[in-house]
Amino acid sequence: MTYIKIKKKVEVKKMKRVNQVVWGVILIAIGVLIGLKAFGVIDIDLFFDGWWTLIIIIPSVMGLFSGSDITGNIIGICVGVFLLLCCQDVLTFTMMWKLIIPVIIIIFGIKLIFGSCFDKKMSDAMKKLSNDSGNKSYGTAVFSGDKMIFNGETFEGAELNAIFGGIKCDLRNAIINQDCAIDATALFGGIDIFVPNNVNIKVSSTSLFGGVSNKVVSPYIEAVPTIYIKGTCMFGGVDIK
């Protein structure tokens, strides 16, 4: 377990380094182009109509390779490209607003169907932990509320579904001996997950008019269990506290 955690930590550092290198190359390229233009070597207008949309597009493209929320980055690219096309008079802003909502809904639907392809590492971990867990807990709230409080009980994973309702899952006093997974779905509802301080948290999310909020601020801890939380939200939210 310790080896896996160290390996993940190294991968995060490596990804951050890649992002720094990419941004460095971009800044160097921009500087070279500005210098060449100043000396009349090239005639390129860097500040073309809609140049500012690159502030949305470039970080979103980089986000696809950084292990962050792929769905959000794809939506960011679409929004940036639509705005660029509007600035270039290819599309009107009226047409853009008519297109952007259905495109976002389509992306969300694709993520629901092919979610494992968007974040394969997270999906593989969730699948393995779900298969290994023989004592998974289940919580469902439909037009109602549900409280799951683990006080001195062993926790090995959970599946939470809130539909027009709310669920409170309190793990602060739970006994967590190994990595585990929580699959949380909030549809017009809310889920609150309270976690202890002696675990690591890894979150992935798929959201439409909602979101997953991770309010746990703690450094990476060696040799402790990791809770993998997968949140799916539509007009709802999952709060990790």
Secondary structure, DSSP 8 states (H G I E B T S, - for coil): -HHHHHHHHHHHHHHHHHHHHHHHHHHHHHHHHHHHHHTTS----SS-TTGGGHHHHHHHHHHTTTTS-HHHHHHHHHHHHHHHHHHTTSS-HHHHHHHHHHHHHHHHHHHHHSHHHHSHHHHHHHHHHHHH-SS-EEEEEESSEEEEEEEEEE---EEEEEESSEEEEEEEEEE--S-EEEEEEEESSEEEEE--SSSEEEEEEEEES-EEEE-------TTS-EEEEEEEEES-EEEE-
